[in-house]
């Protein structure tokens, strides 16, 4: 009797299947025999995939090169555009120069920008009059004074009328500019006036004493640390500053009197730094009439077409200011604790 048992048909052990490797070998041999070019085809597929990838990379390189070229060309074109009016204007029109925002050397309402626009407007024969379109709370008395002087010079040179139109606000240094016009037009709710000067800052010495912080300021010249915010206030320096402010205030008053003449109804408050609505400003002689830009162009100048001569920085100039000049200006402003403005 044979003692060896036969295993179940579904339970074949590895040791008992020596034909498996032979079967696999036979299968691969059969595949190779059925498709003898399979290795070549596989290599071709890999090569084609590689070529497709290279095409995509080349396409993206070409795309980015053209994108950069387009950007450079656009910057060149925009850099050539200075803003303002096209020089080919020939129809009779009312020329407009906008004075908006803070009046400062680094703003769009700087003397350089405004004067460049003014000269273009005055030199254009088809411009029948120049309108100063003002919406500003004020700013630098120096910048305002330069613009005021240039408006007067250009008026005398070109014999063209100049009108100021104050929109929401024409105060302080903005009003300093407005009085250079032959007439000032306002809205009944405009803010007008603020004929005064201020110098502002802070004093931290009391807080520093409480915190136990010692100020160490070394100067050559007893007034070099003039009105230093971290030192106790000097009565002598304060008196000097007030005298300087009074002198600039008198300059402002003289310009207003020169510009408004007998139309100005002087009161004790008119040069005190107060401001008024447009309606009240007309009563005080600070303004002449109610009127908008369109009204002045249509009814006063009699040239309804309005052309804006305002100078605006081009793209290259804005980039230069942002990444270059503003860095230096920001450092200087950080060091200054006081600034002088007309208020």
C-alpha positions in Angstrom: 0.0 0.0 0.0 1.4 3.3 -1.0 1.5 5.7 2.0 2.0 8.9 0.0 -1.1 11.0 -0.3 -2.1 13.1 -3.3 -2.5 16.8 -2.5 -5.7 18.5 -3.5 -5.8 19.8 -7.0 -6.0 23.5 -5.9 -3.1 23.4 -3.5 0.0 23.1 -5.5 3.2 24.1 -3.6 6.0 26.1 -5.2 8.3 23.1 -4.9 5.8 21.1 -6.9 5.5 23.6 -9.8 8.9 23.6 -11.6 7.1 24.2 -14.8 6.1 27.8 -13.9 9.4 29.4 -14.9 9.4 27.3 -18.0 5.8 28.7 -18.7 6.9 32.3 -18.3 9.9 31.8 -20.6 7.7 30.2 -23.1 5.2 33.1 -23.0 7.9 35.7 -23.5 9.4 33.7 -26.3 6.0 33.4 -27.8 5.4 37.2 -27.6 8.8 37.9 -29.1 8.0 35.4 -31.9 4.6 37.0 -32.5 6.0 40.6 -32.5 9.7 40.5 -33.3 9.9 44.4 -33.6 8.5 45.2 -30.1 11.8 46.5 -28.8 12.2 48.8 -31.7 8.6 50.1 -31.4 9.2 50.7 -27.6 12.3 52.7 -28.4 10.4 54.7 -31.0 7.6 55.5 -28.6 10.2 56.8 -26.0 11.9 58.8 -28.7 8.7 60.4 -29.9 7.7 61.3 -26.3 11.0 62.9 -25.8 10.6 64.9 -29.0 7.1 66.1 -27.9 8.5 67.2 -24.5 11.3 69.1 -26.3 8.7 70.8 -28.6 6.7 71.9 -25.6 9.8 73.4 -23.9 10.8 75.1 -27.1 7.3 76.6 -27.6 7.3 78.0 -24.0 10.8 79.5 -24.5 9.6 81.2 -27.7 6.4 82.4 -25.9 8.3 83.9 -23.0 10.7 85.6 -25.4 7.9 87.2 -27.4 6.2 88.2 -24.1 9.3 90.0 -22.9 9.7 91.6 -26.3 6.1 92.9 -26.2 6.6 94.2 -22.7 9.8 96.0 -23.6 8.1 97.6 -26.7 5.1 98.6 -24.6 7.4 100.3 -22.0 9.2 102.1 -24.8 6.0 103.4 -26.3 4.5 104.4 -22.9 7.8 106.1 -21.9 7.5 108.3 -24.9 4.0 109.4 -23.8 4.3 112.3 -21.4 0.7 112.7 -20.7 -1.3 115.8 -21.4 -2.5 116.9 -24.8 -1.6 115.9 -28.2 0.5 118.6 -29.9 -1.7 118.4 -33.0 -4.7 120.1 -31.4 -5.8 122.9 -33.7 -9.5 123.6 -33.0 -10.4 126.5 -30.7 -10.6 125.1 -27.2 -10.3 125.7 -23.4 -7.0 124.5 -22.0 -7.1 122.9 -18.6 -4.3 122.3 -16.2 -5.2 120.2 -13.1 -3.8 120.9 -9.7 -5.0 118.0 -7.5 -3.7 116.5 -4.3 -0.9 117.7 -2.2 1.3 120.4 -3.7 4.8 119.2 -3.1 8.0 118.7 -5.1 7.5 115.0 -5.4 3.8 115.0 -6.3 2.0 115.4 -9.6 1.0 118.9 -8.4 4.7 119.9 -8.2 5.9 123.2 -9.7 7.8 121.3 -12.4 4.8 119.3 -13.5 2.3 122.1 -13.4 4.6 124.7 -15.1 5.4 122.2 -17.9 1.7 121.9 -18.6 1.1 125.6 -18.3 3.7 126.5 -20.9 2.2 124.0 -23.3 -1.3 125.4 -22.8 -0.2 129.1 -23.2 2.0 128.4 -26.2 -0.9 126.7 -28.1 -2.5 129.3 -30.3 -5.8 127.4 -30.5 -6.2 127.5 -26.7 -8.4 130.5 -26.0 -7.9 130.6 -22.3 -6.3 128.5 -19.5 -8.3 127.1 -16.6 -6.6 126.0 -13.4 -8.8 123.1 -12.2 -8.0 122.9 -8.5 -8.9 120.3 -5.9 -6.2 120.4 -3.2 -5.9 120.9 0.5 -2.6 122.8 0.0 1.1 122.0 0.6 4.4 123.7 0.1 4.5 127.5 0.0 7.6 127.3 -2.1 6.0 125.2 -4.8 2.8 127.3 -4.8 4.8 130.5 -5.0 6.8 129.2 -8.0 3.5 128.3 -9.8 1.9 131.6 -8.9 4.9 133.6 -10.3 4.9 131.5 -13.5 1.2 132.0 -14.2 1.6 135.7 -13.9 4.6 135.7 -16.2 2.8 133.6 -18.8 -0.3 135.7 -18.7 1.7 138.8 -19.4 3.7 137.2 -22.1 0.9 135.5 -24.1 -2.0 137.8 -23.2 -4.4 134.9 -22.4 -7.0 135.0 -19.7 -6.6 132.5 -16.8 -9.5 131.2 -14.7 -9.4 129.1 -11.6 -12.1 126.6 -10.9 -12.1 125.2 -7.4 -13.9 121.9 -7.0 -14.1 120.3 -3.6 -11.2 122.2 -2.0 -8.9 125.1 -2.9 -7.3 125.8 0.4 -3.9 127.0 1.7 -1.2 126.6 -0.9 -3.9 125.7 -3.5 -5.6 129.1 -2.9 -2.1 130.7 -3.1 -2.1 129.4 -6.7 -5.8 130.3 -7.4 -5.3 134.0 -6.8 -3.0 134.2 -9.8 -6.1 133.7 -12.0 -8.1 136.6 -13.4 -11.3 135.1 -11.8 -12.0 132.3 -9.3 -15.1 130.1 -9.8 -16.3 127.8 -7.0 -19.1 125.5 -6.1 -21.4 126.7 -3.4 -20.0 123.9 -1.1 -16.4 124.2 -2.0 -13.8 124.7 0.8 -11.9 127.9 0.2 -9.4 129.9 2.1 -7.2 128.7 5.0 -4.8 131.6 4.6 -2.1 130.8 7.1 1.1 128.9 7.8 2.0 126.1 10.2 5.0 124.1 11.3 4.0 120.9 13.1 5.9 118.3 15.1 5.8 116.3 18.4 7.6 116.5 21.7 8.6 113.2 23.3 10.9 114.4 26.1 8.3 114.0 28.9 7.6 110.4 27.8 11.3 109.7 27.6 11.8 110.9 31.2 9.0 108.5 32.4 10.6 105.6 30.5 14.1 106.5 31.7 15.4 107.1 28.2 18.3 109.6 27.9 18.6 111.7 24.8 22.2 112.1 23.5 22.4 114.8 20.9 25.7 116.2 19.7 25.7 119.3 17.5 28.2 121.8 16.2 26.3 125.0 16.5 23.9 125.8 19.3 20.8 125.8 17.1 21.7 122.8 14.9 19.2 120.6 16.8 16.5 123.2 16.1 13.2 122.1 17.7 14.5 118.6 18.3 11.4 116.6 19.3 13.3 114.5 21.9 14.7 117.6 23.7 13.0 120.2 25.9 11.5 123.0 23.9 13.8 126.1 23.6 12.0 129.4 24.0 14.6 131.1 21.8 14.1 128.6 19.0 10.4 128.7 19.3 10.4 132.5 19.0 12.7 132.3 15.9 10.3 129.7 14.3 7.2 131.9 15.0 9.0 134.9 13.5 9.8 132.9 10.3 6.2 131.7 10.1 4.9 135.2 10.5 7.1 136.3 7.7 5.9 133.6 5.3 2.3 134.4 6.4 2.8 138.0 5.4 4.1 136.9 2.0 1.0 134.8 1.6 -1.3 137.8 2.6 0.6 140.0 0.1 0.0 137.5 -2.7 -3.7 137.3 -1.9 -4.1 141.0 -1.8 -2.3 141.4 -5.1 -4.4 138.8 -6.8 -7.8 139.8 -5.4 -7.3 143.5 -5.2 -10.4 145.6 -4.3 -12.6 142.5 -4.6 -11.3 141.3 -1.2 -13.5 142.2 1.7 -11.0 142.0 4.5 -12.1 141.1 8.0 -10.1 140.2 11.1 -10.6 136.5 10.4 -9.9 136.4 6.7 -6.1 135.8 7.2 -6.4 133.8 10.4 -6.3 130.4 8.8 -10.1 129.9 8.7 -11.8 128.5 5.6 -15.3 129.0 4.2 -17.8 127.4 1.8 -17.7 128.6 -1.7 -20.9 130.6 -1.2 -19.4 132.5 1.7 -16.1 132.9 -0.1 -17.9 134.9 -2.8 -19.3 137.2 -0.2 -15.8 137.7 1.3 -14.3 138.4 -2.1 -12.1 135.3 -2.0 -13.9 134.0 -5.1 -15.9 135.6 -7.9 -18.8 133.4 -9.0 -20.3 130.0 -8.8 -19.3 127.9 -11.8 -17.9 124.5 -13.0 -15.3 123.8 -15.6 -17.9 123.2 -18.2 -19.7 126.4 -17.3 -16.5 128.5 -17.7 -15.6 126.8 -21.0 -19.0 127.3 -22.4 -20.2 130.6 -21.0 -17.0 132.5 -20.2 -14.3 131.4 -22.6 -16.9 130.6 -25.4 -14.8 127.5 -26.4 -16.8 124.5 -25.2 -14.2 121.9 -26.2 -12.0 121.2 -23.2 -8.5 119.9 -23.7 -6.5 118.7 -20.7 -2.8 119.7 -20.8 -2.0 118.2 -17.4 1.4 116.6 -17.3 1.4 113.0 -15.9 4.4 110.8 -15.3 5.0 108.1 -17.9 5.6 104.5 -16.9 9.4 104.8 -16.8 9.2 107.9 -14.7 6.9 106.3 -12.2 9.1 103.2 -11.9 12.2 105.5 -11.4 10.4 107.4 -8.7 9.1 104.3 -7.0 12.4 102.3 -6.9 14.9 105.2 -7.0 14.1 108.7 -5.9 11.4 107.6 -3.4 14.0 105.6 -1.4 16.1 108.7 -0.9 13.1 110.9 -0.2 11.7 108.4 2.3 15.0 108.4 4.2 15.1 112.2 4.4 11.4 112.4 5.5 12.1 109.9 8.2 14.8 112.2 9.6 12.6 115.3 9.5 10.2 115.7 12.4 8.7 119.0 11.3 7.4 120.2 7.9 6.2 123.5 6.7 2.9 123.9 5.0 0.4 126.6 4.3 -2.7 126.2 6.4 
